[in-house]
Amino acid sequence: MPVIEYRRARIEDLALAAELRAEMAVEMGSDLDAAGTGWRSKFCEFFGEKQRAGSGQLFLAFDGAAPIGMTIISLAQEWRSFCFGTRFGFVNAVYVKPDYRRNGIGRELLDAAVAWAKEKECVRVRLRTSEEGRRLYESAGFVPGREMELEL
């Protein structure tokens, strides 16, 4: 296994993260490029604003110059945060390219996101998981379950 470099994404790295997010979507049966043009630049704008404001952070894993994994975490906006002054983090994505899986890369990226949430004084981190990711999250201490949603 090569030496993997982990780092907080810089604003100029966000296009790399958008590419990884597109790959993740295809694996999960969705083609973001077919869903709408221009989403990649909007992705970079959205997360760039979050990073500049300190309310979100992307982390990347590299094999040399090649991006091979990422995770995204954001501060959640919800009523409990406003009413009680508690912060929650939401993991938006954890993705590792297939050839690099089962080598601890996803866990390193997830741990970086959780550490960031602790820096931001979050009391909880949430995420929505696929079946493939469930074992990773449970091994990191996440309580089994799945958020539910209704498509409108």
C-alpha positions as CSV (number, residue, x, y, z in Angstrom):
1,M,0.0,0.0,0.0
2,P,1.4,3.4,-0.9
3,V,1.8,6.2,1.6
4,I,-1.4,8.1,1.7
5,E,-1.5,11.8,2.5
6,Y,-4.5,13.2,4.3
7,R,-5.3,16.9,4.5
8,R,-7.9,19.5,4.9
9,A,-9.1,20.6,1.5
10,R,-8.1,24.0,0.4
11,I,-10.6,26.1,-1.7
12,E,-8.6,25.2,-4.8
13,D,-9.0,21.5,-4.0
14,L,-12.8,21.6,-4.1
15,A,-13.0,20.7,-7.8
16,L,-11.2,17.5,-6.9
17,A,-13.8,16.8,-4.2
18,A,-16.6,17.4,-6.7
19,E,-15.1,14.8,-9.0
20,L,-14.9,12.3,-6.2
21,R,-18.5,13.1,-5.2
22,A,-19.6,12.5,-8.8
23,E,-17.9,9.1,-8.7
24,M,-19.6,8.3,-5.4
25,A,-23.0,9.1,-6.8
26,V,-22.5,6.9,-9.9
27,E,-21.6,4.0,-7.6
28,M,-24.8,4.6,-5.6
29,G,-26.9,4.6,-8.8
30,S,-27.2,8.3,-9.5
31,D,-25.6,10.4,-12.2
32,L,-25.3,14.0,-10.9
33,D,-24.0,15.2,-14.3
34,A,-27.2,14.0,-15.9
35,A,-29.3,15.6,-13.2
36,G,-28.1,19.1,-14.0
37,T,-25.3,21.0,-15.6
38,G,-23.2,23.3,-13.5
39,W,-23.6,21.4,-10.3
40,R,-19.8,21.0,-9.8
41,S,-19.2,24.7,-9.8
42,K,-22.1,25.2,-7.4
43,F,-20.7,22.4,-5.2
44,C,-17.4,24.3,-5.0
45,E,-19.2,27.6,-4.3
46,F,-21.3,26.0,-1.6
47,F,-18.5,24.3,0.3
48,G,-16.1,27.1,-0.4
49,E,-18.5,29.4,1.5
50,K,-18.9,26.9,4.3
51,Q,-15.1,26.6,4.7
52,R,-14.5,30.3,4.6
53,A,-17.3,30.7,7.3
54,G,-15.9,27.9,9.4
55,S,-19.1,26.0,9.2
56,G,-17.9,23.1,7.0
57,Q,-14.8,21.3,6.0
58,L,-13.7,18.8,3.4
59,F,-10.9,16.4,3.9
60,L,-9.0,14.6,1.1
61,A,-6.8,11.6,0.8
62,F,-4.1,11.5,-1.9
63,D,-1.9,8.8,-3.4
64,G,0.8,11.0,-4.7
65,A,-1.0,13.7,-6.7
66,A,-4.1,11.6,-7.2
67,P,-7.1,12.3,-5.0
68,I,-8.4,8.9,-3.8
69,G,-10.9,9.7,-1.0
70,M,-12.8,12.4,0.7
71,T,-15.2,13.3,3.4
72,I,-17.3,16.4,4.0
73,I,-18.7,17.6,7.3
74,S,-20.9,20.6,8.0
75,L,-22.4,22.2,11.1
76,A,-26.1,21.4,11.1
77,Q,-28.6,24.2,11.2
78,E,-31.4,23.1,13.5
79,W,-33.6,24.5,16.2
80,R,-31.7,22.8,19.1
81,S,-28.6,24.6,18.1
82,F,-30.3,27.9,18.2
83,C,-32.4,27.3,21.4
84,F,-29.8,25.5,23.5
85,G,-26.5,26.6,22.0
86,T,-25.5,23.0,21.2
87,R,-23.8,22.2,17.9
88,F,-24.3,19.2,15.7
89,G,-22.1,18.1,12.8
90,F,-23.4,16.3,9.8
91,V,-21.2,14.1,7.7
92,N,-22.3,14.7,4.1
93,A,-20.1,12.1,2.4
94,V,-17.3,9.6,3.0
95,Y,-15.9,8.2,-0.2
96,V,-12.8,6.1,-1.1
97,K,-12.1,4.9,-4.6
98,P,-12.7,1.1,-4.9
99,D,-9.1,0.1,-5.4
100,Y,-8.2,1.7,-2.1
101,R,-10.9,0.4,0.2
102,R,-10.4,-1.8,3.2
103,N,-7.1,-0.1,4.0
104,G,-8.3,2.3,6.8
105,I,-8.6,5.3,4.5
106,G,-12.3,5.8,5.1
107,R,-11.7,5.6,8.8
108,E,-8.9,8.2,8.7
109,L,-11.1,10.6,6.8
110,L,-14.0,10.0,9.1
111,D,-11.8,10.5,12.2
112,A,-10.6,13.8,10.7
113,A,-14.2,14.9,10.3
114,V,-15.1,13.9,13.8
115,A,-12.0,15.7,15.2
116,W,-13.1,18.8,13.3
117,A,-16.6,18.6,14.9
118,K,-15.0,18.3,18.3
119,E,-12.9,21.5,17.5
120,K,-16.2,23.2,16.7
121,E,-17.6,22.0,20.1
122,C,-20.2,19.8,18.5
123,V,-22.1,17.5,20.9
124,R,-23.1,15.0,18.2
125,V,-22.3,14.0,14.7
126,R,-24.9,12.6,12.4
127,L,-24.9,10.9,9.0
128,R,-27.0,8.9,6.6
129,T,-25.4,5.7,5.5
130,S,-25.5,3.2,2.7
131,E,-25.4,-0.5,3.6
132,E,-21.8,-0.6,2.4
133,G,-20.8,2.1,4.8
134,R,-22.6,0.9,7.9
135,R,-19.8,-1.3,9.2
136,L,-17.3,1.6,9.1
137,Y,-19.6,3.9,11.0
138,E,-20.5,1.3,13.6
139,S,-16.8,0.6,14.2
140,A,-16.3,4.3,14.8
141,G,-19.0,4.3,17.5
142,F,-22.0,5.6,15.5
143,V,-25.3,4.1,16.8
144,P,-26.9,1.8,14.2
145,G,-29.8,3.4,12.4
146,R,-30.6,5.4,9.4
147,E,-32.2,8.8,9.0
148,M,-35.4,8.6,7.1
149,E,-36.6,11.0,4.4
150,L,-39.6,11.6,2.2
151,E,-39.1,12.6,-1.4
152,L,-41.7,15.3,-2.4
